[in-house]
Amino acid sequence: MTEFIVVTSGKGGVGKTTTSASIAVGLARRGKKVAVIDFDIGLRNLDLIMGCERRVVYDFVNVIHGECTLKQALIKDKRIDTLHVLAASQTRDKDALTKEGVEKVLNELRDEGFDYVICDSPAGIERGAFLAMYFADRAVVVVNPEVSSVRDSDRILGLLASKTRRAELGAAPVETHLLLTRYNPVRVADGEMMSIDDVKDILGLDVLGVVPESEGVLSASNSGVPVILDDEASAGQAYEDAVARLLGEQRPMRFLDVPKKGFLARMFGG
Amino acid sequence: MGIFDFLRARNTSTASVARERLRIIVAQERSQRGAPDYLPLLRRELLEVIRKYVSVEQDAVDIHVERDGEHDVLELSVALPDRTAPAHVA
């Protein structure tokens, strides 16, 4: 059984691609056969985050147009055998994606025996975002604890409930999870940032994981190594927990509390 | 909290302001979700027609769609002005 998972958010810059890359790696290093697809036509970026930008020959739109086979376009990850990347097209117009074309590619991935297909959605609610979520079985909605991101996420939750294949067929709804990113426990403690409970409460959904704001995320994207592969980074560990929960494991939330300060830092408010 | 923290300028919790604003706007947007796109325009035109005959407030027309089994029901309510107020008929 192939599971299609969309990583989406509505708002841009909240960490969709970072999340897609880390979830894909997390699943693949558990031995699952995984493909991760960049749906951001015209603004290809997943390849950079995955560190395979120089190996892109064919892309998603080439496959849809029959200009190459799916096998030719899938880039095999150098680190993990069972992980494959399908890059977005860089030059074509946004209308290059069609529902039939996307369905054809996803069906082929299913026939190839992939366990998971991660669809990295573009920002917005235009065609790319719509098609990234349309065939989904599950959705990871990436949200920052910030007003515009939370509101946009709620809009996306509405679309997941009404504009997907599952909704149209009247099948079981898309299983939806929230993933909080850029979480800063210090600012939450100071009342400057909404807490995990606030966001949970407003959106009425459970949280799959909380990824703290971490230097590791930028250095990971700088070097083209998904942050989940950085065991030192708190963000990497948080993604690892999120992947475990996605697979049904119970794990306590980490990185929600303010790191303990030393005596001097406490005295002088470090 | 450090002993010099009082020196820092502190706002009242902006996170709680964000929470309350979001509660309201999300609830409002959810109540309109799935409603046909023409509702806002329909509401405006109805208001114009009603105002030809009765002087009503800007928000006097309340309109929404409810699902009742197989049917969609368009529910429309118009708040007329107080009876004691002089009716203004064009």
Interface residues (C-beta under 8 A of the other chain):
Chain A: E146 V147 V150 R151 D154 R155 G158 S162 V188 G191 E192 M193 M194 S195 D198 D201 I202 L203 A265 R266 M267 F268 G269 G270
Chain B: M1 G2 I3 F4 D5 R8 N11 T12 S13 T14 A15 S16 A18 R19 R21 L22 R23 I25 V26 E29 R30 R33 G34
